[in-house]
Amino acid sequence: MMSRRSFTRHTAMLALASKFAPGSNWEVVSDALDQAQTSGSSAMDITAAKIPRWRGFNLQGEFGSSERTHDGPAYQEFDFAAMAEWGFDFARLPLSYWAWGSRDDWRLIREDALKKIDQAIQLGRQHKIHINLNFHRIPGYCINDRELEPADLFSGTREQRDRALEAAVFHWKTFAKRYRGIPNHQLSFDLINEPPKMRSYEGYLEERYVEIVKTLVAAIRKEDPQRLIFADGMNIGQAPVLGIANLGLVQSTRGYLPKAVSHYTATWVPRDEFETMNIPTWPLKDDKGEMWDRNRLKSEYIDTYRPLTDKGVQVHVGEWGCFNKTPHPVTLAWMQDSLSLWKEAGWGFSLWNLRGSFGVLDSERTDVDYENFKGHKLDRKMLELLRSY
């Protein structure tokens, strides 16, 4: 005879299974069913109205600025295992559609490349790491080398914008179908990385972004109605978007201010985005004589988003961190003020790197006494600071 608990779990599995359709990836979906069987349906109740305070890292396994086929393993289990060992539970995967598609044929989907993303989702499930899939390069737009796209999603002609949006819908619908039914505590989508910076006369860009987001959300929810969706802020992810506040989304912000600290000497940042080119300190006085300190960060980060948070919209810091040329003591002092503010606000975060120039592993800083961690150079002070918040 089936017990009440077994009946409840069996019902939850049937409810999930009923949503699976041809085109779903059964290998990944079976993991979701297995998870439902072991944890019950309550684990699947996460919505945009209330998300955990997820903390973790961006993993760049499928991220790149050039079109190429990825021949090797896209993601390493080491990364997921290390994150779990340290107590983190969130991995944002910045993806380029070039990894599974082509800028020359926006209808092309390469199955083998998508299997590597399947692998990441399975590794996340195995190590209890939430996976957030982000289109860092979407048909028609990327914050880096935007001009390489055949048509501009934001600023092309009407025909070009329509064509790019149609392609963006096609790729997100592919993902929505493929991962339909995987519970929100395991998987979420992040629509477009860092919409363009707006100048004072370019208010139309926000209107266009709202149009894009509404179209993509409708397409995803047609395939997977319950999917948890994130949307980056305007102005390179830094500004709240009130026009999508009623769509039931999480808004993803950034933690890179001031750029004079977070990106000191970074050649990919335009000169006019730096508050000063002097060697960073914290607190910092910029070239206008204005002081950057914890109070200024509160104004720039928390207060700026209050019109959204007052409406109950959840905010997550999708990217942040400090390039390895900023002096380490300055880096840690700035990070501590940022982290303390986000903890007070209840916001989670994901550092731009786990391994690399913004990360806790193999960051190649010249002023850090690294610790050996399973063959990698660990910045223990930075790691413990992140863990403490």
C-alpha positions, 0 to 999 in steps of 0.5 A, spaced: 500 500 500 502 506 498 504 511 504 501 518 504 508 520 503 510 516 497 503 518 494 505 525 495 512 524 492 509 520 486 504 525 485 509 531 484 513 526 479 507 525 475 506 533 475 513 534 473 512 528 467 506 531 465 510 537 463 515 534 459 514 534 451 518 531 445 524 536 445 525 535 452 532 533 454 530 526 458 537 525 461 537 532 464 529 531 466 530 525 469 535 528 474 529 533 476 524 527 477 529 524 481 530 530 485 523 531 486 522 524 489 528 525 494 526 532 496 518 532 495 514 538 491 516 543 496 523 544 493 520 546 487 516 552 489 521 558 488 518 563 484 521 570 483 517 573 489 522 570 493 528 567 492 534 564 496 540 569 497 544 565 492 551 566 493 557 564 488 561 565 481 560 566 474 563 560 470 566 561 463 565 554 460 562 557 454 563 564 454 568 567 448 568 573 444 570 569 438 566 564 434 568 557 435 566 550 436 568 548 443 572 541 443 574 540 450 569 539 456 566 546 457 565 545 465 569 542 470 566 538 476 572 541 480 569 548 480 562 545 482 565 541 488 570 547 490 564 551 490 560 546 494 565 545 499 566 552 501 558 553 502 556 557 495 550 555 491 550 559 485 553 559 478 551 564 473 553 561 466 555 567 461 553 563 454 555 565 447 550 563 442 556 562 437 557 556 442 551 552 439 549 556 433 552 561 428 552 568 426 551 566 419 545 562 420 541 564 426 536 558 425 542 553 426 543 549 433 548 544 434 546 539 439 553 537 441 554 543 444 548 544 448 550 537 451 555 541 455 550 545 458 546 539 460 552 537 463 553 543 467 546 543 469 547 536 472 553 538 475 549 543 479 544 538 481 549 533 483 553 539 488 547 543 490 549 549 486 543 553 482 545 554 475 543 561 472 543 560 464 545 567 461 545 569 454 552 573 454 551 574 446 544 573 444 543 574 436 543 581 435 547 584 441 553 583 445 556 588 450 563 586 447 564 586 439 557 588 438 559 590 431 560 583 429 553 581 429 549 581 422 544 585 425 543 590 431 537 588 436 537 595 439 539 600 434 538 597 427 533 598 422 526 596 424 527 590 419 534 588 422 531 589 430 525 584 428 530 579 425 534 579 431 528 579 436 525 573 432 532 569 432 533 571 440 526 568 441 528 562 437 534 560 441 530 562 448 525 557 446 530 552 444 532 552 451 525 553 454 523 546 451 530 543 452 529 544 460 522 544 461 520 542 468 527 542 471 525 545 478 527 553 479 531 551 485 536 548 480 535 552 474 533 559 472 534 563 465 538 570 465 535 573 458 540 578 456 547 580 459 548 588 460 543 592 455 547 598 452 549 604 456 544 610 455 546 617 453 541 622 455 538 622 448 537 615 448 531 614 452 528 609 446 533 604 448 530 602 455 523 602 451 526 597 446 529 593 452 522 593 455 519 590 448 525 585 448 524 583 455 516 582 454 517 578 448 522 573 450 519 572 457 512 571 453 516 566 448 519 562 454 513 562 458 509 559 453 514 553 453 515 553 460 510 557 464 513 556 471 521 558 469 524 563 474 527 568 469 532 574 471 533 580 467 539 585 467 538 592 469 539 597 463 546 601 463 550 595 462 546 592 468 547 597 473 540 601 472 533 598 475 528 597 469 521 599 472 517 597 465 518 590 467 517 590 474 510 587 473 512 581 469 514 577 475 522 577 474 528 577 478 532 583 476 540 582 476 544 588 477 552 589 477 557 591 483 563 594 479 562 601 482 567 605 482 570 603 475 576 606 478 577 601 483 574 595 480 577 595 473 583 599 474 588 599 468 583 594 464 583 596 457 576 593 455 573 599 459 572 606 455 576 611 458 570 615 460 567 610 465 573 611 469 572 616 475 580 617 476 586 613 473 590 614 479 592 608 483 586 606 487 585 607 494 579 605 498 575 610 500 577 613 493 577 621 491 575 621 484 577 627 479 571 631 481 573 631 488 567 627 490 568 621 495 567 614 494 566 610 500 560 605 503 555 611 504 556 612 496 556 605 495 549 605 498 546 610 494 549 607 488 547 600 489 541 600 494 538 606 494 538 606 486 534 600 486 529 602 491 523 604 486 523 596 484 525 593 491 519 597 494 514 594 489 517 587 492 522 585 486 527 581 488 534 583 486 541 579 485 548 582 483 549 577 477 556 580 476 561 584 480 569 583 483 575 587 482 581 586 477 587 583 479 591 590 478 588 593 484 592 593 490 589 587 494 588 591 501 584 596 497 580 590 493 578 587 500 576 593 503 572 595 497 569 588 497 567 588 504 563 594 504 559 592 498 558 585 501 556 588 507 551 592 503 548 587 499 547 582 506 543 588 509 539 588 503 538 581 502 541 580 495 545 575 493 551 575 488 556 572 483 563 574 483 565 574 475 570 569 476 572 563 480 578 562 476 581 568 473 583 575 474 577 577 478 577 570 482 579 567 488 583 562 484 589 563 479 588 570 479 595 572 478 595 578 483 602 580 484 601 582 492 598 576 494 601 570 498 597 564 495 595 558 498 595 551 494 588 548 493 588 542 490 593 544 485 591 551 484 593 558 487 588 560 492 587 567 495 584 565 502 583 572 504 578 573 499 575 567 499 574 567 507 571 574 506 566 572 501 564 566 505 563 571 511 557 574 507 
